[in-house]
């Protein structure tokens, strides 16, 4: 038994046998982690903090993995996933308390079925509440910052739980000040009040239909690049002639140029190489430097693809 395995046992942490990360992101590419740990209760987080302190491995919290590109190979990472205890939803009047693990589309539909409006936008965002809080996810003219009252967070470095208000999270475009060693456990959200559930359901259907018409399905992580001020990344990419461009098992979507699709047999190197090629082509053609919305894990700086946050 390795030193890490002994520590996991002594701390009472649950390690997932399959440490592969392909199945945990929507790109369906990537390597394996040093350890993949499931958090079943708050006490596990305190133990996890001790583990991180002892082994000094970087931590990656993964929900639906809908905004991640993880490198190939063996990665020195403690990957953390939350268990079912963090999937609950409570509705009190016009306030919703949601666990970090629940998916945004499911939450949106549950709230709408109760006749509460204001979270319809979330039906088109394929992530979890935890990820949405951390990156201020959004769509259809709204974002998490429009709905959030406060978030419950655990800090692995200090070993403390906290409730952080909207202003304390310092939301910006697809970003917050939540650090890598901080785990979002849940969020309190406000709605816009009562409405006819049938009308809400119709609005949800319209958003889903729009998404299917304008955005590709399959293995992707949504929009790759941040829209530059006053323009559209998709328009620039298409105008540069990159629509349909391919690197290995990755392709710029013929349906929407700001999406990159991964084939079933693709590797992470294919996707990031294509990202870099698209960015360089747009820069060459128009003198506009694109920044990625995708969180890149385990890559060297060779590709020069920092986020725009």
C-alpha positions as CSV (number, residue, x, y, z in Angstrom):
1,X,0.0,0.0,0.0
2,X,1.4,3.4,-1.0
3,X,1.9,6.3,1.3
4,X,-1.0,8.1,-0.5
5,X,-3.3,5.1,-0.1
6,X,-2.4,4.9,3.6
7,X,-3.2,8.6,4.1
8,X,-6.6,8.2,2.3
9,X,-7.5,5.3,4.5
10,X,-6.4,7.0,7.7
11,X,-8.3,10.1,6.8
12,X,-11.4,8.2,5.9
13,X,-11.6,9.5,2.3
14,X,-13.3,7.7,-0.5
15,X,-11.1,7.2,-3.5
16,X,-12.7,6.4,-6.9
17,X,-11.0,3.4,-8.5
18,X,-11.2,4.8,-12.0
19,X,-8.9,7.9,-12.1
20,X,-9.4,8.5,-15.8
21,X,-10.8,11.9,-16.6
22,X,-12.1,11.4,-20.1
23,X,-15.6,10.5,-18.9
24,X,-15.7,13.5,-16.6
25,X,-15.6,16.3,-19.2
26,X,-17.8,17.1,-22.1
27,X,-14.8,17.0,-24.5
28,X,-14.3,13.4,-23.5
29,X,-10.5,13.7,-23.7
30,X,-7.7,13.9,-21.1
31,X,-5.5,11.7,-19.0
32,X,-5.6,10.3,-15.4
33,X,-5.2,11.9,-12.0
34,X,-2.9,11.0,-9.1
35,X,-6.1,10.4,-7.1
36,X,-9.8,10.9,-7.6
37,X,-11.6,11.6,-4.4
38,X,-15.4,11.7,-3.7
39,X,-16.6,14.0,-1.0
40,X,-19.7,12.6,0.7
41,X,-20.0,15.0,3.6
42,X,-18.6,18.2,5.0
43,X,-16.2,16.4,7.3
44,X,-14.5,14.8,4.2
45,X,-13.5,18.3,3.1
46,X,-11.6,18.9,6.3
47,X,-9.7,15.6,5.8
48,X,-9.1,16.5,2.2
49,X,-7.4,19.8,3.3
50,X,-5.0,17.8,5.5
51,X,-4.2,15.5,2.5
52,X,-3.5,18.4,0.2
53,X,-1.3,20.0,2.9
54,X,0.7,16.7,3.3
55,X,1.2,15.9,-0.4
56,X,1.2,19.4,-2.0
57,X,-0.6,18.2,-5.2
58,X,-2.8,20.7,-7.1
59,X,-6.5,20.3,-6.7
60,X,-9.1,20.2,-9.4
61,X,-12.8,20.2,-8.5
62,X,-14.9,18.7,-11.3
63,X,-18.6,18.9,-11.7
64,X,-20.0,18.2,-15.2
65,X,-16.7,19.2,-16.8
66,X,-18.5,21.3,-19.3
67,X,-15.8,24.1,-19.4
68,X,-12.6,22.0,-19.0
69,X,-9.9,20.8,-21.3
70,X,-7.6,18.4,-19.5
71,X,-4.3,17.4,-20.9
72,X,-3.4,13.8,-21.9
73,X,-1.2,11.5,-19.8
74,X,-0.7,11.1,-16.1
75,X,-1.4,14.3,-14.3
76,X,-0.2,15.2,-10.7
77,X,-3.7,16.2,-9.6
78,X,-6.1,15.5,-6.7
79,X,-9.4,15.5,-8.6
80,X,-12.3,16.1,-6.3
81,X,-15.9,15.2,-7.1
82,X,-18.9,15.9,-4.9
83,X,-21.3,13.1,-3.8
84,X,-25.1,13.0,-3.7
85,X,-25.3,15.0,-0.5
86,X,-24.5,18.1,-2.6
87,X,-27.4,17.6,-5.0
88,X,-30.4,18.9,-3.0
89,X,-32.7,21.7,-3.8
90,X,-34.9,23.7,-1.4
91,X,-37.4,26.3,-2.5
92,X,-38.6,28.8,0.1
93,X,-40.9,31.4,-1.3
94,X,-39.0,33.1,-4.1
95,X,-35.6,31.9,-2.9
96,X,-33.8,28.7,-4.0
97,X,-31.0,26.9,-2.1
98,X,-29.2,24.5,-4.5
99,X,-26.4,22.0,-3.9
100,X,-23.3,22.5,-6.0
101,X,-23.7,19.1,-7.8
102,X,-27.1,19.7,-9.3
103,X,-27.1,20.5,-13.0
104,X,-28.4,23.9,-14.1
105,X,-30.9,22.5,-16.7
106,X,-32.5,20.3,-14.0
107,X,-32.6,23.1,-11.5
108,X,-34.1,25.5,-14.0
109,X,-36.9,23.0,-14.8
110,X,-37.6,22.2,-11.1
111,X,-37.9,25.9,-10.3
112,X,-40.0,26.6,-13.3
113,X,-42.4,23.7,-12.5
114,X,-43.0,25.5,-9.1
115,X,-44.1,28.6,-11.0
116,X,-41.0,30.6,-10.3
117,X,-39.5,32.6,-13.1
118,X,-35.9,34.0,-13.4
119,X,-33.8,30.9,-13.9
120,X,-34.9,30.0,-17.4
121,X,-31.6,31.0,-18.8
122,X,-29.9,28.2,-16.9
123,X,-31.7,25.5,-18.9
124,X,-29.3,26.1,-21.8
125,X,-26.1,25.9,-19.7
126,X,-24.8,22.3,-19.4
127,X,-22.9,22.7,-16.1
128,X,-23.5,22.4,-12.4
129,X,-24.4,25.0,-9.8
130,X,-20.9,24.8,-8.3
131,X,-19.1,25.3,-11.6
132,X,-21.6,28.1,-12.6
133,X,-20.8,30.0,-9.4
134,X,-17.1,29.6,-9.8
135,X,-17.0,30.9,-13.4
136,X,-20.1,33.1,-13.4
137,X,-21.7,31.0,-16.1
138,X,-24.4,32.5,-18.2
139,X,-26.4,32.4,-21.4
140,X,-29.3,34.1,-23.2
141,X,-28.6,37.5,-21.7
142,X,-28.3,36.4,-18.1
143,X,-25.6,35.0,-15.8
144,X,-25.2,33.6,-12.4
145,X,-24.4,37.0,-10.9
146,X,-28.0,38.1,-11.8
147,X,-29.4,35.3,-9.6
148,X,-26.9,34.7,-6.8
149,X,-27.5,35.9,-3.3
150,X,-24.7,34.0,-1.6
151,X,-22.5,30.8,-2.0
152,X,-21.3,28.3,0.6
153,X,-17.6,27.6,0.1
154,X,-14.9,25.5,1.8
155,X,-11.3,26.6,1.7
156,X,-8.9,23.7,1.7
157,X,-5.9,25.8,2.7
158,X,-7.5,27.3,5.9
159,X,-9.9,24.4,6.6
160,X,-12.8,26.8,7.0
161,X,-16.4,27.0,5.7
162,X,-17.8,30.4,4.8
163,X,-20.8,32.0,3.3
164,X,-19.8,34.6,0.7
165,X,-22.1,37.2,-0.7
166,X,-22.5,38.3,-4.3
167,X,-20.3,41.3,-3.8
168,X,-17.6,39.3,-2.0
169,X,-17.2,36.9,-5.0
170,X,-16.2,39.8,-7.3
171,X,-17.9,38.4,-10.4
172,X,-16.7,39.4,-13.8
173,X,-17.3,38.0,-17.3
174,X,-17.0,34.2,-16.8
175,X,-15.0,34.6,-13.6
176,X,-15.0,35.0,-9.9
177,X,-12.4,35.3,-7.2
178,X,-12.9,31.7,-6.0
179,X,-9.5,30.1,-5.8
180,X,-8.3,26.7,-7.0
181,X,-8.3,25.3,-3.5
182,X,-11.7,26.5,-2.7
183,X,-14.7,24.2,-3.2
184,X,-18.2,25.6,-3.9
185,X,-20.7,23.5,-1.9
186,X,-24.0,25.3,-2.7
187,X,-25.7,28.5,-3.6
188,X,-28.7,30.6,-2.5
189,X,-30.4,32.1,-5.6
190,X,-33.2,34.6,-6.0
191,X,-35.9,34.3,-8.6
192,X,-38.1,37.0,-10.2
193,X,-41.3,35.8,-8.6
194,X,-44.3,33.8,-9.6
195,X,-45.4,33.1,-13.1
196,X,-47.6,30.6,-14.9
197,X,-45.7,27.3,-15.1
198,X,-47.0,26.8,-18.6
199,X,-45.5,30.1,-19.8
200,X,-42.2,29.3,-18.0
201,X,-42.2,25.8,-19.7
202,X,-42.7,27.5,-23.1
203,X,-39.8,29.8,-22.5
204,X,-37.6,26.8,-21.5
205,X,-38.6,25.1,-24.7
206,X,-37.7,28.1,-26.8
207,X,-34.2,28.3,-25.2
208,X,-33.6,24.6,-25.8
209,X,-34.9,24.9,-29.4
210,X,-32.6,27.9,-30.1
211,X,-29.6,26.0,-28.7
212,X,-30.3,23.0,-30.9
213,X,-30.7,25.1,-33.9
214,X,-27.6,27.3,-33.5
215,X,-25.1,25.3,-31.5
216,X,-23.6,21.8,-32.2
217,X,-24.1,18.8,-29.9
218,X,-21.6,16.1,-29.4
219,X,-18.2,16.4,-27.7
220,X,-17.5,20.1,-27.0
221,X,-17.3,22.5,-24.1
222,X,-19.4,25.3,-25.5
223,X,-17.9,28.6,-26.7
224,X,-14.1,28.4,-26.9
225,X,-13.2,32.1,-27.1
226,X,-14.5,35.2,-25.3
227,X,-16.2,37.7,-27.6
228,X,-13.9,40.7,-28.1
229,X,-15.4,44.1,-27.3
230,X,-17.9,45.0,-30.0
231,X,-17.5,41.9,-32.0
232,X,-18.1,38.1,-32.0
233,X,-15.4,35.5,-31.8
234,X,-17.5,33.2,-34.0
235,X,-17.8,35.9,-36.7
236,X,-14.0,36.5,-36.6
237,X,-13.2,32.8,-36.8
238,X,-15.5,32.2,-39.7
239,X,-14.3,35.3,-41.6
240,X,-10.7,34.2,-41.1
241,X,-11.6,30.9,-42.9
242,X,-11.2,28.7,-39.9
243,X,-14.7,27.1,-40.0
244,X,-14.2,23.4,-40.5
245,X,-10.4,23.6,-39.8
246,X,-9.1,20.4,-38.3
247,X,-6.2,19.2,-36.2
248,X,-6.2,15.4,-35.7
249,X,-9.4,14.5,-34.0
250,X,-10.6,18.0,-33.4
251,X,-12.6,20.3,-35.8
252,X,-13.9,23.8,-35.7
253,X,-17.7,23.2,-35.9
254,X,-19.3,23.8,-39.3
255,X,-22.4,24.8,-37.4
256,X,-20.9,27.5,-35.1
257,X,-17.3,28.6,-35.6
258,X,-16.7,29.4,-31.9
259,X,-17.2,25.7,-31.0
260,X,-14.6,23.0,-31.3
261,X,-15.8,19.4,-31.7
262,X,-13.8,16.4,-30.5
263,X,-14.1,13.1,-32.4
264,X,-14.7,9.9,-30.3
265,X,-11.0,9.0,-30.7
266,X,-9.6,12.6,-30.2
267,X,-6.8,13.5,-27.8
268,X,-6.5,16.7,-25.8
269,X,-3.5,17.7,-27.8
270,X,-5.7,17.8,-30.9
271,X,-8.1,20.2,-29.3
272,X,-5.6,22.6,-27.8
273,X,-3.5,22.6,-31.0
274,X,-6.6,23.6,-32.9
275,X,-7.4,26.3,-30.4
276,X,-4.0,27.8,-30.8
277,X,-4.2,27.6,-34.6
278,X,-7.5,29.4,-34.7
279,X,-6.3,32.1,-32.3
280,X,-3.2,32.7,-34.5
281,X,-5.2,32.8,-37.7
282,X,-7.6,35.4,-36.4
283,X,-4.6,37.4,-35.0
284,X,-2.9,37.3,-38.4
285,X,-6.0,38.2,-40.4
286,X,-7.5,40.9,-38.2
287,X,-5.0,41.8,-35.5
288,X,-7.4,40.7,-32.8
289,X,-6.1,38.4,-30.0
290,X,-8.7,36.0,-28.8
291,X,-8.7,34.6,-25.2
292,X,-10.2,31.3,-24.3
293,X,-13.2,30.8,-22.0
294,X,-12.2,27.1,-21.5
295,X,-10.3,26.3,-18.4
296,X,-7.0,24.5,-19.4
297,X,-5.6,21.9,-17.0
298,X,-2.2,20.3,-17.2
299,X,-0.8,22.0,-20.3
300,X,2.5,23.8,-20.5
301,X,2.6,27.5,-21.5
302,X,3.8,26.5,-24.9
303,X,0.4,27.1,-26.4
304,X,0.1,30.6,-25.0
305,X,-3.7,30.3,-24.3
306,X,-4.4,32.1,-21.1
307,X,-8.0,32.9,-20.3
308,X,-9.3,36.4,-20.7
309,X,-10.3,36.7,-17.0
